Amino acid sequence: MKIAINGKSLSVPKNLRNALLLDFIRDFAGLRGTKFGCGAGLCGACTVHIDGTAVRSCQTALGEVEGREVTTIEGLAATASPGALHPVQKAWVEVAVPQCGYCQAGQIMSAAALLSRNPNPSSAQVREQMSGNLCRCGTYPRIREAIARAAKEMQDDTR
């Protein structure tokens, strides 16, 4: 079995075929940006994209991603211009969103998935999409500000 992570095809050893995607990403692929938070799919720290959709990797079996494209926080910038940050990552830096930073990869991945589906979300839509991503530091106002900034930049880039 093979899976694609950030555009790279990886063979899954037979003894790992029943493993969780999160464990494979961190322990086998060596990509540490995706975090283990609650292990129950409730906090969002482990959020990655599967074919562009935000999913909780702590609740996703490797068998579910065979033949699909997995994007982690490390691969998100590659979906933007070569050598540049994704607009959501750029906005995160500009707004100085992170405090401890633990949840930020999951927050960014959820925000990027939202903006790829809906380039101009309302405040209510942002709150709904991001409601499953917990931030113990309480940077929610800055998260929402960064999402609005990224949405504006993405819209400006398409004009």
Secondary structure, 3 states (H helix, E strand, C coil): CEEEECCEEEECCHHHCCCEHHHHHHHHCCCCCCCCCCCCCCCCCCEEEECCEEEEHHHCEHHHHCCCEEECHHHHHHHCCCCCCCHHHHHHHHHCCCCCCCCHHHHHHHHHHHHHHCCCCCHHHHHHHHCCCCCCCCCHHHHHHHHHHHHHHHHHHCC
